[in-house]
Amino acid sequence: MPRATSLAAELKKRLGVDSKLIPGGGGVFDVSADGKVIFSKKAAGRYPEPEEIIGALQKAKK
């Protein structure tokens, strides 16, 4: 979970957002906000960049 922990720390630092990390299996790495998936590693075929998640969260707030 190092990537998840790192992303959570970046979100806290940049946006003041507290993240809830939920351990999963099978390579699942989804990021959700307000019950909606804003990034899925399975769908994208890769891990997200922090800027992608920050941008998606900022967009979702508007």
N, C-alpha and C positions, 0 to 999 in steps of 0.2 A: 503493500500500500504506500510505498514512498511517493509515487506520483500523485496519488490522491491527497496525501498529507501536504505535499508541497503546494498543490493547487489550492487547498483549503487555506493554507497560510497566506498565499498571495491574495486570495479573495478577501481575507480579513484585513490585510494590510492596505489594499487598494480601495476596497469598497465598504469596509467595516461589516462585512457579512460573516455571520457564523455559519459554518457548514456542518452538516450531519453526514458522517462517513458510515456507510453500511457495507460491511464485508460481503463479498459475493464470490462466485466461483465461475470457472469456465472462461475467464478473460473478460467478464462483463465490466464495463466502465461507462456508466451513464451519469449524466449531470442533469438534474431536474431543478426547476424553480416553480413554485406555486402549483405543484402537481403535474407540470408539463415537462417532458424530456426536451432539453435544449441541445444536448449532444449525446450521441451514442457511438461508442467505439466500434461496436459491431456493424452499424450502418455505414460509418465513415471508413472503417478499416484501419484506423490509427487512433492514437491518443490525441486529445485536444491540446492546442497551445493555450497558455493562460489568457492571451489577448482575445482569443475567440470566445472564451467563456465570459470574460469581463464585458466584451462588446454585446454578447447575447443577453446578459443580465441587465445591462444598461438599457438596451432596446426594450426588454420586457417590462421595465419599470415605467416606460412612457405610455 
